[in-house]
Amino acid sequence: MFRHLSESFSITAYKKDNDVIIRITDTGIGIHHDNLDEIFDRFHKLDDNDTNPYRGGGLGLAISKSLIELMGGKIWVESELNKGSIFYFTIPYKPVVVNLNINKRKTSPSQYNWKGKKILLVEDDANLGFIISDQLKSDGYEVTLCTDGAEGFQRFNEDTFHMCIFDVMMPKKDGFTLAKDVRKINNAIPILFLTAKSSDEDKIEGFKSGGDDYLTKPFNVEELQLRLAAMLRRVNIQVIEEDQSVYHLGDYVFDTLNFNLKHPAFEKHLTKKEAQILKILCKFKNQVVARDIVLTGVWGQDDYFVGRSLDVFITKLRKYLKEDERIQIANVHGIGFKLEIEE
């Protein structure tokens, strides 16, 4: 029995079937039944009184829930106002075989230097995304976290990455569709799917959509680390070289990092969206780029209004590039655009 402030709590654990069940009982103020379904949400607080010195940040239970589910368990609560609460959580029970051969070295991700390698993580579960991102950052990776597929594709076009990790079931754009769109732009970057969909049909669809590996939830964090390291070794960390920062277009020099378009007669500082559109066209010089790829890559959506905005930006880019007759942005009816450059 432990004592904290004026409240007491006890912890018991027992095995049932294939699970270990941990029960935490307290004699605190309890939780109203209307709040029981919300207390595991991020930033949810039962007490909004800023003067309460013991008020938390609303993340503890949310992070606990994600960690427990990551291990394949569940968490729930029973409570009665002014009497106390009982929290339960389960962890799958698996016998462990201990290898006592201490002379055998174990391979770990820390043996490889991935410091500074950039990962695009798209996971709609904000708690799980936070945990994975935090772990990968501690391993030395730079992680960009997005919570839906549309945002993920937009960020993919705004920055340069060495690897992508996509959840499959996401709002706005699912992971398989996101991978297909990424493959239209970059055919080399490794893509790992992280999902609860574990059937053979789902895995086959994942690989057909452009995935390189497939890890089902719940998963072991060390396995994720090793899979990432293996994938990066296979591509020899050369993916980033495919994404140029400077393009030479006839008499023009386009600096994608500084949004700068330079010609011997003038220099033009582009807006962010102008630079994003031109960068996508440059990646596929003398190739047709689908209109929806440009729209979702720059705006994160494909509808009539952003379509009209795209047409305006294309007109502006044509004006900027008119000083070199060897360059033109051609419309491909019903499909998209083509940046044509005569060599």
Protein Blocks (a to p, Z undefined) as FASTA:
>chain_A
ZZehjbccddddddehjbccdddddfbebpafklmmmmmpghiafblcfklmkbcehlmm
mmmmmmmmmnopacdddddehkbccdddddddddddddfblkbccddfklpccehiacdd
ddfblklmmmmmmmmmmnopacdddfbfklmmmmmmmmccfbdcddfbdghiafklmmmm
mmmmomkbccddddfblbfklmmmmmmnopabdcdddddfklmmmmmmmmmmmnoopmmm
mmcfbdcehjbccdfklopacdfkbccdddfklmmmmmmmmmmgoiacdfklmmmmmnop
acfklmmmmmmmmmmmmmmmmmpmkbccdddehilccddddZZ
